[in-house]
Amino acid sequence: MTATASATQIRSGHESDLDELTRIYNHYVVETPVTFDIEPVTPDQRRPWLLAHPDSGPHRLLVAEDGGRLLGYATSSAFRPKPAYATSVETSVYLAPEHVGRGIGRLLYAALFDVLRHEDVHMALAGITVPNVASQRLHESFGFRSVGRFEQVGRKFGRFWDVAWYQKPLADR
Ligand SMILES: CC(C)(COP(=O)(O)OP(=O)(O)OC[C@H]1O[C@@H](n2cnc3c(N)ncnc32)[C@H](O)[C@@H]1OP(=O)(O)O)[C@@H](O)C(=O)NCCC(=O)NCCS
């Protein structure tokens, strides 16, 4: 799928994007608590994640691209492995740090939820390490509702972090 707004194009992510996707992710691994990975990953280590998000089905990877440069990506991923969870997905979005605050997160999420309308997905969930005002605002503006907070569930940078959980029902097909 593709969608375009101004010069930014949204499309499915592929193996040729792996280096750039890994570079964006590693920024947040190394510099922030927004992900609970602690050590940077190599593109090879990241490949199984990429392959778990094909061009069809409930688990998707969309990228935002402008002039051949990757600006960020959004995913819907397996929430938990047991089969009855198959209709729930965990969604996430990461932008290259130089491209935050320009509406690209909104563009990616709009495209992701558009794609998911055609899939057998009943509920989207998002776990946000707090504080992360931009992410909390983004999720709330897409209709996610705060459903609670897991306290001190991650230790990174020598302290414990809370994770706020959000969920959004999707219209069943
Ligand atoms: C979170 C993130 C995806 C949001 O995308 P973005 O393109 O920066 O945000 P947008 O410009 O689309 O704005 C979305 C909303 O957040 C608000 N927002 C954006 N940056 C903000 C900031 N620094 N402080 C407060 N609010 C902010 C916008 O006003 C907008 O709110 P609205 O819907 O009420 O108008 C992006 O900032 C990012 O990649 N952050 C780092 C990685 C991360 O935290 N990912 C989420 C993991 S859960």
The ligand as an ORCA input file, in Angstrom:
! r2SCAN-3c Opt
* xyz 0 1
  C       5.800      9.787     19.640
  C       6.002     10.160     18.185
  C       5.818      8.933     17.310
  C       4.905     11.197     17.820
  O       5.018     11.512     16.441
  P       5.207     13.042     15.975
  O       5.212     13.085     14.515
  O       6.373     13.597     16.715
  O       3.888     13.678     16.555
  P       2.829     14.505     15.731
  O       3.521     15.741     15.216
  O       2.131     13.623     14.768
  O       1.857     14.951     16.887
  C       0.984     14.040     17.543
  C       0.420     14.685     18.788
  O       1.451     14.792     19.789
  C       1.640     16.154     20.156
  N       3.072     16.346     20.339
  C       4.048     16.068     19.451
  N       5.243     16.343     19.990
  C       4.997     16.777     21.249
  C       5.823     17.194     22.320
  N       7.152     17.199     22.201
  N       5.236     17.559     23.483
  C       3.888     17.531     23.616
  N       3.050     17.121     22.633
  C       3.604     16.782     21.473
  C       1.097     16.957     18.988
  O       0.690     18.253     19.412
  C      -0.073     16.110     18.569
  O      -1.108     16.304     19.506
  P      -2.625     16.445     19.047
  O      -2.973     15.143     18.382
  O      -3.355     16.649     20.311
  O      -2.636     17.604     18.086
  C       7.404     10.781     17.907
  O       7.533     11.967     18.657
  C       8.545      9.841     18.223
  O       8.988      9.097     17.372
  N       9.038      9.899     19.462
  C      10.139      9.068     19.869
  C       9.829      7.575     19.829
  C       8.628      7.258     20.677
  O       8.458      7.768     21.792
  N       7.759      6.384     20.142
  C       6.569      5.950     20.825
  C       6.872      4.730     21.616
  S       5.432      4.293     22.605
*
